[in-house]
Amino acid sequence: MSTMKNLQIPSDASRLPVTLPALAEKKRLGEPIVMVTAYDYPSARAAEAAGVDLVLVGDSGAMTVLGYDSTVPVTLDELLVLARAVRRGLRTPFMVGDLPFGSYEVSDEQAVQTAFRFVKEAGCDAVKLEGGGPVSVARAKAIVQAGIPVMGHVGLTPQTSTALGGYKAQGRSAHGAMKVATEALALQDAGCFSIVFEAIPSALSAELMPHMQIPVIGIGAGPATDGQVLVFHDLLGIREGLGARFVKRYAHLQEEMDAGVAAYAAEVRSRAYPGPEHGYSIDEAELQAFREAFAR
Ligand code: KIV
């Protein structure tokens, strides 16, 4: 029997919506927290069916579904369209909307207004913002004070990858590790309910975990974190190329999609599709009546 068939998937009806206390309890009990990104109704349905704990409408959707070459250009309105579709597909996971670049940095007011749009217009339970410098920490605090839970994000922060020297692992020097540690603790002190560690050494995560009271979700941060997140398209292989070192592929859907569309195109061209089973019938007498009327 395949491992896929052995998976225990909680049934829709038996599963309660995931709450902040439930996430904190998972951390306390040492139960791994599962997070995945989603950008539309089908990806949300897959996350729901798998019984994941957290769904992030990531600004990675800029690249995975909107075709931009980085996360920088995506607008708030574009992400809100994706988030609304995800909301329609989710019932139980805790849903987090990712604040896009330029939608929160300018002022606390801008950050709070953007966060409210994710909650009011797309039904998000919380928002995520990148970075743990003074600006991000102030914005996180302002949003938390406005009543919206905030997830932080340190290490590799793709929105500011140019300033970080490229899309590469962070915290690999003593100085870099201290920056990650300082930022993570500052976001925790700002009231974030959780934090993402992205692309940092596994040993650094292990050093930091005893200091983290909030659930830490890792992506390329090793096994010590409280949970893991992967980008939907990366884990399912809906992309060209291999992606980052930390990505593990659980399916190869791009190949399946390419093959499926190619087979369809070939059958249309060879007239193998549509077959008689794909058509609708009409009563012979009705057809004859039509012919006579049409010929007049
Ligand atoms: O946008 C995104 O997908 C993310 C995750 C990688 C955490 O920020």
Residues whose N, C-alpha, C, O or C-beta is under 5 A from the ligand:
A	BS01	KIV	T37 G58 D59 S60 V196 V229 V231
